[in-house]
Amino acid sequence: MSGTARHDREMQIKAQKQLSSTTNPIEKLRLQCLSRGSSGIKGLGRTFRIMDDDGSKSIDFKEFKKGLRDYGCDIDPAEVQEMFQAFDKDGSGVIDFDEFLVNLRPPLSKARKNLIQQAFRKLDKTGDGVITVDDLRGVYNAKHHPKYLNGEWTEDQVFATFLVSFDTPGEADGQVTYDEFYNYYVGVSASIDQDAYFDVMMRKAWKL
């Protein structure tokens, strides 16, 4: 999966360039996240989850503003208001948390969604909807990892480190849900313009 770091860099550069020309408030926030790499949207999601003290799974304007500030988004106050209104479609003064993340994700073609589903199903050997170290045995080859080759890491350490890249930042529990896996690849997908290239990358990475 060495290509992923390269895609991340390409996407960060692309997002930073587009930021200066877009006027759409949702697109602007999306690009702010993508300019931090493929886990940018996940990171913002985590910031809001931490703030949701009452577990209501919704955020009001004050929380929204604080969340963006805590996450380090450099956004003009008037634009923050505009962004909140764009997400608050029913004008209730609160944003549904899950809906917010869905709207923030870059749109994916059906072909790409199918590939992400196929890869997850292949990795989730037990079929319980969660990928763990046990699932990875025999599916992901750890023996080519440089740290395994030089004896620094065991196979399980390679697997555990691999899972962290998909896990929610700061909440790594060694288990990757479909949502986390999907969010990760939504980020990667944003850096790849052509479906055909995304297709080749996924098939090669997961031997689909």
Secondary structure, 3 states (H helix, E strand, C coil): CCHHHHHHHHHHHHHHHHHCCCCCHHHHHHHHHHCCCCCHHHHHHHHHHHHCCCCCCEEEHHHHHHHHHHHCCCCCHHHHHHHHHHHCCCCCCEEEHHHHHHHHCCCCCHHHHHHHHHHHHHHCCCCCCEECHHHHCCCCCCCCCHHHHCCCCCHHHHHHHHHHCCCCCCCCCCCEEHHHHHHHHHHHHCCCCCHHHHHHHHHHHHCC
